[in-house]
Amino acid sequence: MASETGRVSALGLWNKARSRLPSIGKMPLTADLLASLAPLVRGSLQPNFALAPFTWFRVGGPAELFFQPADTADLATFLKALPGEVPVTVIGLGSNLIVRDGGVDGVVIRLSARGFGQVSLDAEGRIKAGTAAPDKRVAAAALEAGLGGFAFYHGIPGSIGGALRMNAGANGAETCQRVVEVTAVDRAGTVHRLSNADMGYAYRHSSASKDLIFVEALYAGEPQAKAEIQAAMDAVQQHRETAQPIREKTGGSTFKNPPGHSAWKLVDAAGLRGHMIGGAQMSTMHCNFMINTGEASAIDLESLGEHVRRRVFETQGVLLDWEIKRIGRFEPGREVAAFVPPAG
Ligand SMILES: Cc1cc2nc3c(=O)[nH]c(=O)nc-3n(C[C@H](O)[C@H](O)[C@H](O)COP(=O)(O)OP(=O)(O)OC[C@H]3O[C@@H](n4cnc5c(N)ncnc54)[C@H](O)[C@@H]3O)c2cc1C
C-alpha cells in the first residue's frame, strides 16, 4: 500500500473543545467543534442528522455529525483536521446496514454522488468508478463498452464503496474478480492506493484496514458481445424479480452462507420462514432476507436476527454469521445481546 500524501498533524480541535466541557467521556460533539471544522471544508456538515432515510431498512437513530465531502481533497482535509478520538463511520447506499436506534456517535461520512459518482473508461479500456456510483451504473458502463464480467452488478443495489468493502457478489461472480486497484483515504487524511491483493478479499469480506474510506476503483473486464452482456443482465433482473423481495425494506441476505450450507435452507429448516418480532420478519419469499414490514425499529430487526442465529444453532447445529452490518449504539435499556453458543 503506497502512501501518496504525508499526514498533516491533527489540529487539536477536539481537545480544545473538550477542555471547555464539564465532563469527559461519552460526550456529544460540540457546537464548538462543528464551528471549527465547518470553515475548513467545502462539503456539507450537519449535526444530529437522521440516517434512517439513507438506509434500505428505514430504521435507526441520527448521526451525531454527518459529513458529505465535496471531493477526495475535501475528505482528506476533514479527516486531517478531525481529532483522532472522534469515531468515524462511512456508509454507502445503506443496502447492507442496520443503524441502531440510539444513533451513531462521532462522524458519519457519506460520499456525495456529485463528488464521487463518476464512471469512465481509462486509456486501457478499464472502468474507473467513483465509490458513490451505484453498482448498476458500472454494469451499464461495462455494457456500453462491451466489457464482460459485470452483469452481476446489475442486480446489487449498493454503491461501489459498499461493494469494495463487502466483496459484493452474485450469480457466481464477485467484486474481487474485477478489481485492479482501489484509492482510499485513511483516518489521518492520507491517500493510499491498494492493489487487489492489498484488499485482502474473502467471501463477503475485505480485510483492508477498517479506517480506510474507498474513494475510487479501477476495474478490468474482458471483451464480450453486447447482446450477450445484455442477456446476462436481463437474466439477473428476472431472477431477482421472482426470487427476492427487492421492493421491500430489506438488507439483502441477512447471513452469510456457512461453508457447505445455504443460509436460507438453514433458516427454513429451523421453521423460521415468515417468523416475526415486532415489525421485523424473515421474508416468506426468501427466508434469508429480513424485512421491515412497516413499523419495525432497529431493535426488532437485530432481535430477530439474533433469535434466528440461536434457533438455527439449536436445531441445525450451525452458527450463522451476520452479513448485514450493524452500526451505532442501542437505546439505553434496549440492548440486544449477540447469541453466543454454549462452550463445548
Ligand atoms: C434487495 C437487496 C439485494 C441484495 N443483493 C445482494 C447480492 O446479490 N450480493 C451481495 O453481495 N449483496 C447484496 N445485497 C447487499 C448490499 O447491496 C451489498 O452488500 C452492497 O455492496 C452494499 O453497498 P452499500 O453502498 O449499500 O453499503 P452500505 O450498506 O451503506 O455499507 C456496507 C458496508 O460497506 C462500508 N462502506 C460503504 N461505503 C464505503 C466506502 N466508500 N469506503 C469504505 N467502506 C464503505 C460500510 O462502512 C459498511 O461496512 C443486497 C441488498 C438488498 C437490499
The ligand as an ORCA input file, in Angstrom:
! r2SCAN-3c Opt
* xyz 0 1
  C     -32.600     -6.162     -2.330
  C     -31.145     -6.390     -1.998
  C     -30.416     -7.341     -2.706
  C     -29.065     -7.558     -2.421
  N     -28.377     -8.489     -3.132
  C     -27.053     -8.664     -2.908
  C     -26.289     -9.613     -3.671
  O     -26.795    -10.280     -4.547
  N     -24.980     -9.746     -3.400
  C     -24.360     -9.011     -2.439
  O     -23.155     -9.154     -2.237
  N     -25.052     -8.110     -1.687
  C     -26.377     -7.928     -1.900
  N     -27.078     -7.012     -1.149
  C     -26.405     -6.302     -0.056
  C     -25.796     -4.957     -0.467
  O     -26.438     -4.407     -1.601
  C     -24.290     -5.078     -0.734
  O     -23.596     -5.548      0.414
  C     -23.681     -3.739     -1.138
  O     -22.372     -3.960     -1.605
  C     -23.669     -2.714     -0.015
  O     -23.344     -1.456     -0.577
  P     -23.870     -0.098      0.091
  O     -23.344      1.033     -0.697
  O     -25.341     -0.151      0.255
  O     -23.131     -0.173      1.502
  P     -23.714      0.105      2.959
  O     -24.816     -0.869      3.235
  O     -24.016      1.533      3.133
  O     -22.446     -0.285      3.841
  C     -21.987     -1.632      3.856
  C     -20.549     -1.649      4.370
  O     -19.714     -1.021      3.414
  C     -18.945      0.009      4.039
  N     -18.745      1.085      3.049
  C     -19.672      1.696      2.298
  N     -19.103      2.627      1.507
  C     -17.774      2.600      1.774
  C     -16.642      3.331      1.308
  N     -16.753      4.297      0.382
  N     -15.427      3.025      1.831
  C     -15.284      2.055      2.758
  N     -16.306      1.340      3.238
  C     -17.545      1.598      2.754
  C     -19.776      0.446      5.232
  O     -18.981      1.026      6.240
  C     -20.370     -0.889      5.673
  O     -19.434     -1.598      6.461
  C     -28.438     -6.804     -1.404
  C     -29.178     -5.841     -0.705
  C     -30.512     -5.628     -0.991
  C     -31.270     -4.580     -0.233
*
